[in-house]
C-alpha cells in the first residue's frame, strides 16, 4: 500500500512531518536547533584555537633548538 507523502517536509531538529514552507515544527525546536548549532560552532572554534597554539608551540620549540 502506497501512502500520499507529497506536500510535506521534516523538522530540522526532531524530524516530525511539517508543511513544505516551514523548517521547524515549533519555536522550541527552532531554539533547540540554534542552541545546538551555537555549541558546535564554539567547539570548532576551540579546537581551531588549540590546534593553532600547538602549531605555534612546535614551531617556537623548533626555532629555539
N, CA, C and O atoms as a GROMACS GRO file, in nm:
protein
  260
    1UNK      N    1   0.084  -0.118   0.000
    1UNK     CA    2   0.000   0.000   0.000
    1UNK      C    3   0.088   0.125   0.000
    1UNK      O    4   0.180   0.136   0.081
    2UNK      N    5   0.062   0.217  -0.089
    2UNK     CA    6   0.139   0.340  -0.102
    2UNK      C    7   0.059   0.453  -0.039
    2UNK      O    8  -0.057   0.474  -0.072
    3UNK      N    9   0.124   0.527   0.052
    3UNK     CA   10   0.055   0.641   0.113
    3UNK      C   11   0.099   0.769   0.044
    3UNK      O   12   0.205   0.775  -0.017
    4UNK      N   13   0.017   0.870   0.056
    4UNK     CA   14   0.047   1.000  -0.004
    4UNK      C   15   0.141   1.077   0.088
    4UNK      O   16   0.100   1.119   0.196
    5UNK      N   17   0.267   1.096   0.046
    5UNK     CA   18   0.365   1.167   0.128
    5UNK      C   19   0.410   1.296   0.061
    5UNK      O   20   0.509   1.356   0.103
    6UNK      N   21   0.340   1.338  -0.041
    6UNK     CA   22   0.378   1.463  -0.108
    6UNK      C   23   0.328   1.581  -0.026
    6UNK      O   24   0.234   1.569   0.051
    7UNK      N   25   0.393   1.693  -0.044
    7UNK     CA   26   0.348   1.816   0.019
    7UNK      C   27   0.392   1.832   0.163
    7UNK      O   28   0.330   1.907   0.239
    8UNK      N   29   0.498   1.763   0.202
    8UNK     CA   30   0.547   1.783   0.337
    8UNK      C   31   0.700   1.776   0.340
    8UNK      O   32   0.764   1.730   0.245
    9UNK      N   33   0.754   1.823   0.450
    9UNK     CA   34   0.897   1.818   0.475
    9UNK      C   35   0.913   1.767   0.617
    9UNK      O   36   0.816   1.724   0.679
   10UNK      N   37   1.036   1.772   0.670
   10UNK     CA   38   1.058   1.726   0.807
   10UNK      C   39   1.131   1.832   0.887
   10UNK      O   40   1.218   1.902   0.835
   11UNK      N   41   1.094   1.843   1.014
   11UNK     CA   42   1.156   1.939   1.105
   11UNK      C   43   1.306   1.914   1.109
   11UNK      O   44   1.349   1.799   1.117
   12UNK      N   45   1.385   2.020   1.102
   12UNK     CA   46   1.530   2.007   1.102
   12UNK      C   47   1.584   1.956   1.235
   12UNK      O   48   1.695   1.903   1.241
   13UNK      N   49   1.507   1.971   1.342
   13UNK     CA   50   1.555   1.928   1.473
   13UNK      C   51   1.501   1.791   1.513
   13UNK      O   52   1.579   1.701   1.545
   14UNK      N   53   1.369   1.773   1.510
   14UNK     CA   54   1.312   1.648   1.562
   14UNK      C   55   1.268   1.550   1.454
   14UNK      O   56   1.248   1.432   1.482
   15UNK      N   57   1.253   1.597   1.330
   15UNK     CA   58   1.217   1.509   1.220
   15UNK      C   59   1.069   1.488   1.200
   15UNK      O   60   1.030   1.410   1.113
   16UNK      N   61   0.984   1.555   1.276
   16UNK     CA   62   0.840   1.542   1.256
   16UNK      C   63   0.800   1.599   1.120
   16UNK      O   64   0.865   1.690   1.068
   17UNK      N   65   0.693   1.544   1.064
   17UNK     CA   66   0.643   1.594   0.936
   17UNK      C   67   0.583   1.733   0.954
   17UNK      O   68   0.510   1.759   1.050
   18UNK      N   69   0.617   1.823   0.861
   18UNK     CA   70   0.568   1.961   0.865
   18UNK      C   71   0.537   2.006   0.722
   18UNK      O   72   0.579   1.940   0.627
   19UNK      N   73   0.465   2.118   0.706
   19UNK     CA   74   0.442   2.170   0.570
   19UNK      C   75   0.574   2.207   0.502
   19UNK      O   76   0.673   2.239   0.569
   20UNK      N   77   0.575   2.201   0.368
   20UNK     CA   78   0.697   2.228   0.292
   20UNK      C   79   0.757   2.365   0.315
   20UNK      O   80   0.878   2.382   0.304
   21UNK      N   81   0.674   2.463   0.346
   21UNK     CA   82   0.723   2.600   0.360
   21UNK      C   83   0.781   2.631   0.498
   21UNK      O   84   0.819   2.745   0.524
   22UNK      N   85   0.788   2.532   0.586
   22UNK     CA   86   0.844   2.552   0.720
   22UNK      C   87   0.972   2.471   0.735
   22UNK      O   88   0.993   2.371   0.667
   23UNK      N   89   1.059   2.517   0.825
   23UNK     CA   90   1.182   2.444   0.852
   23UNK      C   91   1.174   2.371   0.986
   23UNK      O   92   1.241   2.269   1.005
   24UNK      N   93   1.094   2.422   1.078
   24UNK     CA   94   1.081   2.364   1.212
   24UNK      C   95   0.933   2.348   1.245
   24UNK      O   96   0.848   2.420   1.193
   25UNK      N   97   0.905   2.252   1.333
   25UNK     CA   98   0.766   2.227   1.370
   25UNK      C   99   0.719   2.319   1.480
   25UNK      O  100   0.599   2.339   1.497
   26UNK      N  101   0.812   2.378   1.556
   26UNK     CA  102   0.775   2.467   1.665
   26UNK      C  103   0.890   2.562   1.696
   26UNK      O  104   1.002   2.543   1.651
   27UNK      N  105   0.859   2.663   1.774
   27UNK     CA  106   0.961   2.758   1.818
   27UNK      C  107   1.060   2.687   1.909
   27UNK      O  108   1.179   2.720   1.910
   28UNK      N  109   1.014   2.590   1.986
   28UNK     CA  110   1.100   2.514   2.075
   28UNK      C  111   1.207   2.438   1.995
   28UNK      O  112   1.325   2.440   2.032
   29UNK      N  113   1.167   2.372   1.886
   29UNK     CA  114   1.264   2.301   1.801
   29UNK      C  115   1.361   2.400   1.737
   29UNK      O  116   1.481   2.371   1.726
   30UNK      N  117   1.311   2.515   1.695
   30UNK     CA  118   1.396   2.618   1.636
   30UNK      C  119   1.503   2.661   1.736
   30UNK      O  120   1.621   2.667   1.702
   31UNK      N  121   1.461   2.691   1.860
   31UNK     CA  122   1.554   2.736   1.963
   31UNK      C  123   1.655   2.627   1.999
   31UNK      O  124   1.773   2.656   2.014
   32UNK      N  125   1.610   2.503   2.012
   32UNK     CA  126   1.700   2.393   2.045
   32UNK      C  127   1.802   2.370   1.934
   32UNK      O  128   1.919   2.344   1.962
   33UNK      N  129   1.758   2.378   1.808
   33UNK     CA  130   1.850   2.357   1.697
   33UNK      C  131   1.954   2.468   1.690
   33UNK      O  132   2.071   2.441   1.664
   34UNK      N  133   1.913   2.591   1.712
   34UNK     CA  134   2.008   2.701   1.708
   34UNK      C  135   2.106   2.694   1.826
   34UNK      O  136   2.222   2.730   1.812
   35UNK      N  137   2.060   2.648   1.941
   35UNK     CA  138   2.149   2.628   2.055
   35UNK      C  139   2.251   2.518   2.024
   35UNK      O  140   2.368   2.532   2.057
   36UNK      N  141   2.207   2.409   1.961
   36UNK     CA  142   2.296   2.300   1.922
   36UNK      C  143   2.401   2.350   1.822
   36UNK      O  144   2.519   2.318   1.834
   37UNK      N  145   2.356   2.428   1.724
   37UNK     CA  146   2.450   2.481   1.623
   37UNK      C  147   2.550   2.577   1.687
   37UNK      O  148   2.667   2.578   1.648
   38UNK      N  149   2.505   2.657   1.784
   38UNK     CA  150   2.595   2.750   1.853
   38UNK      C  151   2.702   2.673   1.930
   38UNK      O  152   2.819   2.711   1.928
   39UNK      N  153   2.661   2.566   1.999
   39UNK     CA  154   2.758   2.485   2.073
   39UNK      C  155   2.858   2.418   1.980
   39UNK      O  156   2.977   2.413   2.011
   40UNK      N  157   2.810   2.366   1.867
   40UNK     CA  158   2.900   2.304   1.770
   40UNK      C  159   3.001   2.406   1.716
   40UNK      O  160   3.119   2.375   1.703
   41UNK      N  161   2.954   2.526   1.683
   41UNK     CA  162   3.042   2.630   1.632
   41UNK      C  163   3.147   2.667   1.736
   41UNK      O  164   3.265   2.682   1.702
   42UNK      N  165   3.107   2.681   1.863
   42UNK     CA  166   3.202   2.714   1.969
   42UNK      C  167   3.305   2.603   1.989
   42UNK      O  168   3.422   2.631   2.014
   43UNK      N  169   3.262   2.478   1.978
   43UNK     CA  170   3.354   2.366   1.989
   43UNK      C  171   3.455   2.368   1.875
   43UNK      O  172   3.574   2.345   1.898
   44UNK      N  173   3.410   2.394   1.753
   44UNK     CA  174   3.501   2.402   1.639
   44UNK      C  175   3.601   2.516   1.655
   44UNK      O  176   3.718   2.500   1.621
   45UNK      N  177   3.556   2.629   1.707
   45UNK     CA  178   3.646   2.742   1.730
   45UNK      C  179   3.750   2.706   1.835
   45UNK      O  180   3.867   2.740   1.820
   46UNK      N  181   3.708   2.638   1.941
   46UNK     CA  182   3.800   2.599   2.048
   46UNK      C  183   3.906   2.503   1.994
   46UNK      O  184   4.024   2.517   2.025
   47UNK      N  185   3.865   2.404   1.913
   47UNK     CA  186   3.962   2.310   1.855
   47UNK      C  187   4.058   2.381   1.761
   47UNK      O  188   4.177   2.349   1.757
   48UNK      N  189   4.009   2.476   1.685
   48UNK     CA  190   4.096   2.552   1.595
   48UNK      C  191   4.199   2.632   1.675
   48UNK      O  192   4.315   2.642   1.636
   49UNK      N  193   4.156   2.689   1.786
   49UNK     CA  194   4.249   2.765   1.871
   49UNK      C  195   4.354   2.674   1.932
   49UNK      O  196   4.472   2.709   1.933
   50UNK      N  197   4.313   2.558   1.982
   50UNK     CA  198   4.408   2.464   2.041
   50UNK      C  199   4.508   2.418   1.936
   50UNK      O  200   4.628   2.410   1.964
   51UNK      N  201   4.460   2.387   1.817
   51UNK     CA  202   4.548   2.342   1.710
   51UNK      C  203   4.648   2.452   1.671
   51UNK      O  204   4.766   2.424   1.652
   52UNK      N  205   4.600   2.574   1.660
   52UNK     CA  206   4.687   2.686   1.624
   52UNK      C  207   4.794   2.707   1.730
   52UNK      O  208   4.911   2.728   1.697
   53UNK      N  209   4.755   2.702   1.857
   53UNK     CA  210   4.851   2.720   1.966
   53UNK      C  211   4.954   2.608   1.964
   53UNK      O  212   5.072   2.632   1.988
   54UNK      N  213   4.909   2.485   1.937
   54UNK     CA  214   5.002   2.372   1.931
   54UNK      C  215   5.102   2.389   1.818
   54UNK      O  216   5.221   2.363   1.837
   55UNK      N  217   5.056   2.430   1.702
   55UNK     CA  218   5.147   2.450   1.588
   55UNK      C  219   5.246   2.561   1.619
   55UNK      O  220   5.365   2.547   1.590
   56UNK      N  221   5.200   2.670   1.676
   56UNK     CA  222   5.290   2.780   1.711
   56UNK      C  223   5.393   2.733   1.814
   56UNK      O  224   5.510   2.768   1.805
   57UNK      N  225   5.347   2.652   1.910
   57UNK     CA  226   5.439   2.599   2.011
   57UNK      C  227   5.545   2.509   1.950
   57UNK      O  228   5.662   2.520   1.984
   58UNK      N  229   5.505   2.423   1.861
   58UNK     CA  230   5.600   2.333   1.795
   58UNK      C  231   5.701   2.413   1.712
   58UNK      O  232   5.820   2.383   1.714
   59UNK      N  233   5.653   2.513   1.639
   59UNK     CA  234   5.745   2.597   1.559
   59UNK      C  235   5.840   2.674   1.648
   59UNK      O  236   5.957   2.689   1.615
   60UNK      N  237   5.790   2.724   1.761
   60UNK     CA  238   5.876   2.800   1.854
   60UNK      C  239   5.985   2.711   1.912
   60UNK      O  240   6.100   2.752   1.924
   61UNK      N  241   5.948   2.590   1.948
   61UNK     CA  242   6.047   2.495   2.002
   61UNK      C  243   6.152   2.463   1.895
   61UNK      O  244   6.271   2.453   1.924
   62UNK      N  245   6.106   2.446   1.771
   62UNK     CA  246   6.198   2.419   1.661
   62UNK      C  247   6.296   2.533   1.638
   62UNK      O  248   6.412   2.509   1.606
   63UNK      N  249   6.251   2.654   1.653
   63UNK     CA  250   6.338   2.770   1.633
   63UNK      C  251   6.437   2.786   1.748
   63UNK      O  252   6.548   2.834   1.727
   64UNK      N  253   6.398   2.746   1.868
   64UNK     CA  254   6.486   2.760   1.984
   64UNK      C  255   6.595   2.655   1.988
   64UNK      O  256   6.700   2.677   2.049
   65UNK      N  257   6.572   2.542   1.926
   65UNK     CA  258   6.671   2.433   1.931
   65UNK      C  259   6.774   2.447   1.826
   65UNK      O  260   6.864   2.364   1.816
   0.00000   0.00000   0.00000
